[in-house]
Amino acid sequence: MDPLNNSTAEIIDGGSNILGVEKCQLYLLFHDETVLSDGFRGFLYFMALAYCFIGLSAITSRFFQSMENVVKHTRTVEEIDPCTNTKTVRHEKVWNYTIADITLLAFGTSFPQISLATIDAIRNLGSLYAGGLGPGTLVGSAAFDLFPIHAVCVVVPKAGELKKISDVGVWLVELFWSFWAYIWLYIILEVWTPNIITLLEALLTVLQFGLLLIHAYAQDKRWPYLSLPIGRTERPEEWVPVETAPYKDRDKYSEIPEDDHESGRIVDIFSVHSDHVYQNLSGSDSGEPSGQSHEDIHVKDNLISIWKQQFVDAFVLEGQESRKLNNTYLRAAKVLWELLLAPWRILFAFVPPCQIAHGWISFISSLIFISGIAYVVTKLTDIISCVTGINAYVIAFTALAAGTSWPDLVASKIAAERQTTADSAIANITCSNSVNIYVGIGVPWLINTMYNYFAYNEPLRIENAGGLSFSLLVFFATSIGCIGGLVFRRLTLGAELGGPKIWAWITCAYFMFLWLIFVVLSSLRVSGFI
């Protein structure tokens, strides 16, 4: 029997009465799971889903390391001073500040949702109907990004510390494309071709991500006719945050120098936002940045040893830190947490060191692992919906959206804590929402519509278009309230994040209230109460 299909057991009573008893035959590992009660199975699968989210949290640490090495890559630029005929060698960053925010940071932190939606689309190849798991997760993730993550970012700065957006023009461009993404999605669902997605609509959805990149880059460079005439406040030479690594192997694999005043487990994960330029005025042809230590070169020459050390560290628990805790229960909780993380750490030790190829191999490997976890999450969601009777769409925009948005939360929280401005914390939120639609929904729909076009010459039908459209309307209305709150803080306090603790917590509660409105109304609509 196919474990992916439900079967109906027919119980014959006295040869005349046939009672259909539905029994969910979906299972995760063993068919014997189906003999357990539905309530106990639902509990086990929810625990497994939470454990997958812990895995996403663990791979996020490695992903940030690789992303940092990608964006800190520099190129050598040689210039000749026409007056003194002196050659100047400088090393400037390959990645543009704004483009890196939209592509590497926003795309990377949104990849759990994107991979889940893509897997859901591939599973539905051959069907004229699109799966609802991917779109539901992405719309729910957008709401989680906008409301709870903003709520966290508002309160994490120190009491009284104000952090505002330095480049309002770029933020407005990103905000416009974020809002337009959901307006566009509603248009193609309800106005242009109701309940149907054509190949042209899917293609236009994906292409708009390119328009977002061009427009944001034009605003960052202040191109005439394509940019808003809004100035940018001066950025410090170094305004790069640092992150305390949640895992003990963090400092051993990063190429970034450690902070001598901290515990030695701090790395820079947002170096793309540094305007620092290395200069060599001696006329030397050396291609190495000034300040590069011999230790860095030595580390690069011992990549195999570093990779081996990753496995050694994965098997070692952080016992010393546990012994530093005075409370016995806290020590026990710390050890338990380390035991829960151990399987993930061992698995992710297979990710190559981020020093290889400027971090690209590690970056791609991290995304592959994220895709694998996302695949397991889709299977668990199917089973949970089957054994509990909860609509899969409700699970998607609540539990899945919150769990897969963890990298977004981590990235924005760190940026809000460590950076002197609010640009990256807020830009990551708005850009992630745009990526969710243009890439996260656009690419899966493009896959399905292309397949249906060439195989059946039929468009793609949306099974729960009404519920999705209703969620979009609720999200759009509540998002206006969220942005209005940020604008009000800018006009009254002079900054979007931080400020007096009482006002920060009031703002936090307000954003969480907006999120509850979205979740409750969307759930009621899917359940048929609205």
C-alpha positions in Angstrom: 0.0 0.0 0.0 1.3 3.5 -0.8 2.0 5.2 2.4 1.3 8.6 0.9 -2.4 7.8 0.4 -5.2 7.5 2.9 -7.2 4.3 2.9 -10.7 3.6 4.0 -11.2 0.4 6.0 -14.6 -1.1 5.4 -16.1 -2.8 8.4 -18.9 -5.1 7.5 -21.5 -5.5 10.1 -23.8 -8.5 9.7 -23.2 -8.5 5.9 -25.5 -5.6 5.3 -24.2 -2.5 7.0 -20.9 -1.0 5.6 -19.3 1.6 7.9 -16.5 3.6 6.3 -13.8 4.2 8.9 -11.0 6.5 7.7 -7.6 5.8 9.0 -4.7 8.0 8.1 -2.0 5.8 6.5 0.6 8.5 6.2 3.8 7.9 8.2 7.2 9.3 8.6 9.6 6.4 9.1 7.7 3.1 9.8 4.3 1.9 8.9 3.8 0.7 12.5 3.3 4.4 13.4 -0.3 4.1 12.0 -1.3 1.8 14.8 -0.8 4.5 17.4 -3.6 6.9 18.4 -4.0 10.0 16.3 -3.5 12.2 19.3 -0.2 10.6 20.3 0.9 10.6 16.7 0.1 14.3 16.3 2.2 15.1 19.4 5.1 13.1 18.1 5.0 14.8 14.7 4.7 18.2 16.2 7.9 17.4 18.3 9.6 16.3 15.1 8.6 19.5 13.4 10.0 21.5 16.3 13.3 19.5 16.1 13.5 20.4 12.4 13.2 24.0 13.3 16.1 23.5 15.8 18.1 22.1 12.8 17.3 25.2 10.8 18.6 27.3 13.7 21.8 25.3 13.7 22.5 25.5 10.0 21.7 29.2 10.1 24.9 29.7 12.1 27.0 28.0 9.4 25.1 29.9 6.7 25.9 33.2 8.3 29.6 32.3 8.4 29.7 31.4 4.7 27.6 34.5 3.7 30.1 36.7 5.6 33.0 35.3 3.7 31.2 35.8 0.4 30.4 39.4 1.0 33.8 40.4 2.4 35.5 39.4 -0.8 37.4 42.3 -2.3 39.0 43.1 -5.7 42.2 44.8 -6.4 42.0 48.2 -8.1 45.1 50.0 -9.3 45.1 53.7 -10.1 47.9 56.1 -11.2 47.9 59.6 -9.7 48.4 61.9 -12.8 50.2 64.5 -10.7 52.7 62.4 -8.8 52.7 59.4 -11.1 52.3 57.2 -8.0 50.5 53.9 -8.3 47.8 53.4 -5.7 46.5 49.9 -4.9 43.2 49.6 -3.1 40.9 46.7 -2.3 37.2 47.5 -2.7 34.3 45.2 -2.0 32.9 43.2 -4.8 29.3 43.3 -3.5 27.2 46.5 -3.4 25.7 47.3 0.0 22.1 47.3 -1.2 22.3 44.4 -3.6 23.9 42.2 -1.0 21.1 43.0 1.4 18.4 41.9 -1.2 20.2 38.9 -2.6 22.5 37.2 -0.1 20.9 38.3 3.2 17.2 38.5 2.3 17.3 35.6 -0.2 19.4 33.4 2.1 17.3 34.0 5.2 14.2 33.3 3.2 15.5 30.2 1.6 13.8 27.8 4.0 10.4 29.1 2.8 11.5 29.2 -0.8 12.8 25.7 -0.8 9.7 24.4 0.9 7.5 26.1 -1.7 9.6 24.8 -4.5 9.5 21.2 -3.1 5.7 21.5 -2.8 5.5 22.6 -6.5 7.6 19.7 -7.7 5.5 17.3 -5.7 2.4 18.6 -7.5 3.9 18.3 -11.1 1.3 16.6 -13.2 -1.6 18.1 -11.3 -3.6 21.0 -12.7 -3.8 22.4 -9.2 -1.1 24.2 -7.3 -0.2 23.1 -3.8 -1.3 25.4 -1.0 1.5 24.6 1.4 4.1 26.9 -0.3 2.0 30.0 -0.8 0.5 29.7 2.6 3.9 29.4 4.3 5.2 32.4 2.3 2.3 34.7 3.1 2.4 33.6 6.7 6.2 34.2 6.7 5.7 37.7 5.4 3.3 38.4 8.3 5.8 36.9 10.8 8.6 39.0 9.3 6.7 42.2 9.4 5.1 42.0 12.8 6.9 39.7 15.3 10.4 40.5 13.9 9.7 44.2 13.9 8.4 43.8 17.5 11.7 42.1 18.5 13.9 44.6 16.7 12.2 47.6 18.5 13.0 46.4 22.0 16.5 44.8 21.5 18.5 48.1 21.5 19.7 49.3 24.9 17.4 51.5 26.9 17.3 54.9 25.5 19.4 54.0 22.4 17.8 55.2 19.2 18.5 53.6 15.8 17.1 55.0 12.6 17.2 54.2 8.9 20.1 56.1 7.4 19.2 55.6 3.8 15.4 56.3 3.7 15.4 56.4 -0.1 16.5 52.8 -0.4 14.1 51.7 2.3 11.2 53.4 0.5 12.1 51.7 -2.8 12.3 48.3 -1.0 9.0 49.1 0.8 7.3 50.0 -2.5 8.3 46.7 -4.1 7.3 44.8 -1.0 3.8 46.3 -1.0 3.5 46.0 -4.7 4.4 42.3 -4.5 1.2 41.6 -2.5 -0.9 43.9 -4.6 0.4 42.1 -7.7 -0.4 38.7 -6.2 -4.0 39.7 -5.4 -4.4 41.0 -9.0 -3.3 37.8 -10.6 -5.4 35.7 -8.2 -8.7 37.7 -8.3 -8.6 40.3 -11.1 -6.6 39.3 -14.1 -7.4 35.6 -14.3 -9.3 34.6 -11.2 -8.3 31.4 -9.5 -5.9 30.7 -12.4 -2.2 31.4 -12.9 -0.9 31.5 -16.5 2.6 31.1 -17.7 2.8 34.8 -18.5 1.7 35.8 -15.0 4.2 33.4 -13.4 7.0 34.7 -15.6 6.2 38.4 -14.9 6.2 37.6 -11.2 9.8 36.3 -11.3 11.0 39.1 -13.6 9.9 41.7 -11.1 12.6 40.5 -8.7 15.1 41.8 -11.3 13.3 45.1 -11.5 13.5 45.4 -7.7 17.3 44.8 -7.9 17.7 47.4 -10.6 15.6 50.0 -8.9 17.3 49.5 -5.5 20.7 49.7 -7.1 19.7 52.9 -8.9 18.5 54.4 -5.7 21.7 53.4 -3.9 23.8 55.1 -6.6 21.3 58.0 -7.0 20.8 57.6 -10.7 18.9 60.4 -12.2 15.2 59.8 -13.1 15.3 56.4 -11.4 15.9 57.5 -7.8 14.1 59.5 -5.2 15.8 62.8 -4.3 16.3 61.8 -0.7 19.7 62.2 0.9 21.6 59.6 2.9 23.0 60.3 6.4 26.7 59.8 6.8 27.7 56.2 7.7 30.5 55.5 10.1 33.6 54.0 8.6 33.0 50.8 10.5 29.4 50.1 11.4 29.5 46.3 11.2 27.8 44.2 13.9 29.3 41.1 15.5 27.4 38.0 16.5 28.2 35.8 19.5 28.4 32.4 18.0 25.8 30.0 19.4 28.0 27.0 18.8 31.5 26.4 20.0 33.0 25.8 16.6 32.2 29.2 15.5 35.6 31.0 15.9 37.6 28.1 14.4 36.3 28.5 10.9 35.8 32.2 10.4 38.4 34.2 8.6 37.4 37.3 10.5 39.7 38.4 13.4 38.4 37.9 16.9 37.6 40.6 19.4 40.2 40.4 22.2 37.8 41.9 24.7 35.2 39.2 24.2 35.1 35.5 24.8 36.9 34.7 21.5 33.7 33.4 19.9 32.6 36.5 18.1 32.6 36.9 14.3 31.5 39.6 11.9 28.5 38.5 9.8 27.6 41.8 8.1 30.9 43.0 6.7 29.2 43.9 3.5 28.0 47.0 5.3 31.5 48.2 6.0 32.8 51.0 3.8 36.4 50.3 4.9 38.9 50.2 2.1 42.4 48.8 2.3 45.0 51.0 0.6 48.6 50.4 -0.4 50.4 53.6 -1.2 53.8 52.1 -1.5 53.3 51.1 -5.1 53.6 47.4 -4.3 52.0 45.0 -6.6 50.9 42.8 -3.8 47.3 41.7 -4.2 46.9 41.0 -0.5 45.0 43.5 1.7 47.2 45.3 4.2 46.7 43.9 7.7 46.2 40.3 6.6 48.0 38.1 9.1 50.2 35.2 8.5 47.8 33.2 10.6 45.1 33.7 8.0 47.3 32.4 5.3 48.3 29.5 7.4 44.6 28.6 8.0 43.9 28.7 4.3 46.8 26.2 3.7 45.2 23.8 6.2 41.7 23.4 5.0 41.7 19.7 5.4 42.8 20.0 9.0 40.0 22.6 9.6 37.4 20.4 8.1 38.6 17.5 10.3 38.4 19.7 13.3 34.8 20.5 12.5 33.9 16.8 13.1 36.0 16.7 16.2 34.2 19.7 17.7 30.8 18.3 16.7 31.3 15.3 19.0 32.5 17.4 21.9 29.9 18.9 24.3 30.4 22.3 25.8 30.9 20.9 29.3 33.1 23.7 30.6 30.3 26.3 30.0 27.8 24.1 31.7 30.0 23.8 34.9 30.1 27.6 35.1 26.4 27.7 35.8 25.5 27.8 39.5 22.1 26.4 39.2 21.8 22.6 38.9 18.7 22.8 36.7 20.3 25.3 34.4 23.3 23.0 34.0 21.0 20.1 33.3 19.1 22.2 30.7 22.3 23.2 29.1 23.5 19.6 28.8 20.1 18.5 27.4 20.2 21.3 24.8 23.7 20.3 23.8 22.6 16.7 23.4 19.7 17.9 21.2 22.0 19.9 19.0 24.7 17.1 18.7 23.1 15.2 15.8 22.6 18.5 13.8 26.2 19.6 14.6 27.6 16.2 13.4 25.5 16.4 10.2 26.4 20.0 9.5 30.1 19.2 10.0 30.0 17.9 6.4 29.5 21.5 5.2 32.9 22.5 3.7 34.9 25.2 5.6 33.9 28.7 4.6 37.5 29.6 3.6 37.1 27.7 0.3 36.3 29.8 -2.7 35.5 32.8 -0.6 32.7 30.9 1.1 30.6 30.1 -1.9 30.9 26.3 -1.5 29.9 26.5 2.1 27.1 29.0 1.2 25.6 26.6 -1.4 26.1 23.5 0.8 24.2 25.3 3.6 21.3 26.0 1.3 21.3 22.3 0.2 21.0 21.2 3.9 18.2 23.8 4.4 16.4 22.3 1.4 16.7 18.8 2.9 15.2 20.0 6.2 12.4 21.8 4.3 11.6 18.5 2.5 11.2 16.7 5.8 9.0 19.6 7.0 6.7 19.2 4.1 6.2 15.5 4.8 5.6 16.2 8.5 3.0 18.9 7.6 1.1 16.4 5.5 1.0 13.9 8.3 0.1 16.4 11.0 -2.8 17.7 8.8 -3.9 14.1 8.2 -3.9 12.8 11.8 -5.2 16.0 13.5 -7.6 17.3 10.9 -6.1 20.8 11.0 -6.1 22.4 7.6 -2.7 22.3 6.1 -3.0 26.0 5.1 -3.5 26.9 8.7 -0.4 25.0 9.7 1.5 26.6 6.8 0.9 30.3 7.8 1.3 29.7 11.5 3.7 27.0 12.6 5.7 26.6 9.3 5.9 30.4 8.8 7.2 31.0 12.3 9.7 28.1 12.1 11.1 28.8 8.7 11.4 32.5 9.4 13.9 31.8 12.2 16.9 32.9 10.1 15.1 36.2 9.3 14.5 36.7 13.0 18.2 36.0 13.9 19.6 38.2 11.2 17.3 41.2 12.0 17.8 40.9 15.7 21.6 40.8 15.4 21.6 43.8 13.1 19.3 45.7 15.5 21.6 45.0 18.4 25.0 45.5 16.9 24.6 48.1 14.1 24.5 51.8 14.7 21.6 52.2 12.3 18.4 50.4 11.6 19.0 49.9 7.9 19.9 46.2 7.8 17.4 45.1 10.4 14.5 46.7 8.6 15.8 46.1 5.1 16.1 42.4 5.7 12.4 42.3 6.7 11.1 44.3 3.7 13.4 42.6 1.2 12.5 39.1 2.5 8.9 39.9 2.0 9.6 40.8 -1.7 11.7 37.7 -2.2 8.9 35.6 -0.7 6.6 36.6 -3.6 8.8 37.3 -6.6 11.0 34.2 -6.0 9.3 32.1 -3.3 5.9 32.0 -5.1 7.0 33.0 -8.6 9.5 30.3 -9.2 7.3 27.4 -8.0 4.4 28.7 -10.0 6.7 29.1 -13.0 7.7 25.5 -12.7 4.1 24.3 -12.5 2.8 26.5 -15.3 5.6 25.6 -17.7 5.0 21.9 -17.0 1.2 22.2 -17.5 1.6 24.4 -20.6 3.9 21.9 -22.4 2.3 18.7 -21.1 -1.4 19.6 -21.1 -1.7 23.1 -22.6 -3.6 24.1 -19.5 -3.1 26.9 -17.0 -2.4 26.3 -13.3 -5.4 26.4 -11.0 -5.3 27.6 -7.4 -7.1 25.3 -5.1 -7.5 27.8 -2.2 -7.4 31.1 -4.0 -10.2 32.6 -1.9 -8.4 31.9 1.4 -5.1 33.1 0.0 -6.7 36.3 -1.4 -8.4 37.0 1.9 -5.1 36.6 3.8 -3.5 39.0 1.4 -6.2 41.6 2.1 -5.8 41.2 5.8 -2.0 41.3 5.6 -2.1 44.5 3.5 -4.4 46.2 5.9 -2.4 45.3 9.0 0.9 46.1 7.3 -0.3 49.6 6.7 -0.8 49.9 10.5 2.8 48.5 11.0 4.4 50.9 8.7 2.4 53.7 10.2 3.7 52.8 13.6 7.3 53.0 12.3 6.6 56.4 10.7 5.0 57.7 13.9 8.1 56.6 15.8 10.4 58.4 13.3 8.4 61.6 13.6 8.0 61.6 17.4 11.2 59.8 18.7 13.4 60.4 15.7 14.1 56.7 15.1 12.4 53.5 14.1 14.1 51.2 16.7 14.9 51.6 20.4 14.1 54.6 22.5 12.6 54.7 26.0 11.8 51.1 27.1 8.2 51.8 27.9 7.5 53.1 24.4 9.5 50.3 22.8 7.5 47.7 24.6 4.2 49.4 23.7 5.3 49.3 20.1 6.3 45.7 20.5 2.8 44.8 21.9 1.1 46.8 19.1 3.0 44.8 16.4 2.2 41.5 18.0 -1.5 42.5 18.2 -1.4 43.1 14.4 0.1 39.7 13.9 -2.6 38.1 16.0 -5.3 39.8 14.0 -3.8 38.4 10.8 -3.5 34.8 12.2 -7.0 34.8 13.7 -8.8 36.2 10.7 -7.0 34.0 8.2 -7.6 30.9 10.3 -11.3 31.8 10.6 -11.6 32.3 6.8 -9.9 29.0 6.0 -12.1 27.2 8.6 -15.2 28.6 7.0 -16.3 30.9 9.8 -15.9 34.0 7.7 
